[in-house]
Amino acid sequence: MKYFFIRHYRHGAGNGYFYQKICNTGLVSKGICALLLAGVIMIAGCMGSYGKLVSNPVIQAQFNTRTLSETYQYYYSGRSGLPYAVVGIDPKYRFNSRLWFKIDTMDQVYQKIRNLSDLHIDAASMRAADILDNEGNLIGVWFSYYYYTPVRIDPKTGMVEIFNPYDPNEDDRGWSIR
């Protein structure tokens, strides 16, 4: 039996070469194999437009010493007196702020972070994190008792969208009740 392989690729230093079998051409037609390969490529392309949050104790220390970057544009989501999250976005990125409210002064930034809602069931401590794109470039900073939220970057426009971490459909145990 013949196998169709993607050429080998290095998966990391010292890990050697890995081969990935795509399909057994004796059992699966080339057309189905091509469709599967196209689907994998499309899924990988969609996944490439998402960023991530990476905890960073330096940002927490900057908050504690009131030395956060003043060049970022800061926004909050949630209620004014009890926000769910605060983000600081590097001005070189376009930010979709439709779910966020702009914070005008640095004093207000520190006040919003101090007043973050810790009512979420998993709210043990505030998370201070870097917001990174899919290539690891720094987009901005994140403050919240919610540890995760989707970060999407539109590859065509470069627009960054950070979703509100609050889910009104969660019950008291943090489970979705949909």
N, C-alpha and C positions, 0 to 999 in steps of 0.2 A: 504494500500500500504506500502511496505517495502522500506526503503531508505538505501543506502550504505554510510557510513560516514568514513572519516578519523578520527582517534582518536583525541580528543581535544588536543590543544596545547596552551601554554601561549604566547600571542602576545606582552606582555610588562607588566611592573609593574603596578598593579592597573587596568589593562584593562580586567581582568577576562579571562574566557575560551571561545574560539570561536570554532565553528564547521563548517566544510565545507562539503556541500552535493556534492558528486561526480556524482551520477546518480540515477535515479528512476528505480529500477530494474524491475518494472512492465511495463515500456514503452521502455526501451533501453536494448538490450541484454548485457549479461556479457562480451561477446567478444568485442563489441564496447566500452563498459565502460573501459575494460582493455587497449584497444588501445588509448583511450583518456587519461587515466592515464599515460601510457607510454610516450605519446607525451608531457604532462605537465612536467614529470620528465626530459625528454631530453631537453626541452626548459630551464628549471631551471638550468640544468647542464651547458648549453652554457652560460647562463647569469652569472653564477658564476665565469667565467674567465675574467670578465671585471673589471677594476679599475675605479677610478674617480678623478676629481680635486676638491679640497676643499680650498676655499680662506683662506689665513692666513696672517693677517697684520704683524705678527712677521717677516715673510720672507721679506715683503716689507721694514720693518725697518732695517733688516740685509743688504739688498741691499743699502739702503740710507746711512748706516754707514760703508759700505764696510766690513762687517763681515760675509759674506756667508761662508758656510762650504767649506773648501778646500779639504775635503776628497771625495766629490762628483766628478764624471766625468761629465763634461759639454759639451753639444752639442747645435747646432743651426740648424734651418731649414730655408730655403729661401735663399735670396741673402746675400752675405757676408757683404755688407754695410748697408743692410736694412732687417734684418731677421724677420721672422714671429713669431718665438718663440725660447726661450732658455730653456733647461731642464738641471737639475743637477740630476744624477742618483747615488744612493748608490752603491758602487762597489761590494757589495755582490749579486747584481742582474745582470743577463745577459741582455744586452740591444741590441735590433735589431736596429743598426744604419744605415740601408741602405738608409733611407730618411733624415739622419742627418749628420752634419759635426762636428767632434771633435774640441773642443776649448782647446788650449794647456796651456794658462796661465790665472791666475785670473784677470790680467789687461784686457785681451781680453774678459773675461766673462763679466766684468762690462761695457766694451765698447759695446759689442753686445746687452746687456740689454738696455743701454741708447739709442741705435740706432734702437730699435724695430720698425717695421712698424706700424703706426697708421692710415693707409689708409683704413682699413676695415670700412664699413658703421656704425657698432655699436661700433667703437673704442672711448669710452668715457674716459677710464682710463686703465692703465696697470693692469693686474691681476697677482698677486703673489699668488701661491697656492701650497699646498701639493699635491703630486701624491700618492694616496693610492691604495692598492690592494683591492680585494673584501672582505677581512677580516679586513680592516682598518689599515693594516701595512704600514708604510711610505716607499715608493719606492724612492722618490726624491722630487724635486721642479720644478715649472713651472712658466715661465714669458712670458707674451704675451698680446697683445691687443685683441686677440681672446679669448673668455671666455670659449670655450669648444673644446675638441678634444677627440676622442676615445682613451682609454688606454686598451690594451689587454694583458693578461698574459696567456701564454700557460701552462695549468696545467701539461702537461707531461714533458716539458723541463724547465719550469720556466722562459722562455724567455719573457721579457717585450718589448712590441711594442707600441710606441706612434706615432700616425699618425700626419702628417703635417696638421695644422689647416686651411691652405689656400685652398680654393676651386675655381679654375679658372672658374667654371661654374656659379658663382654668378654674378648677375647684380649689379647695383649701389645701389639697395635697400636691398641687402643681400639675394635675392631670387634666388633659383636655376633656371637656364634657360635650363635645360636638357629636 
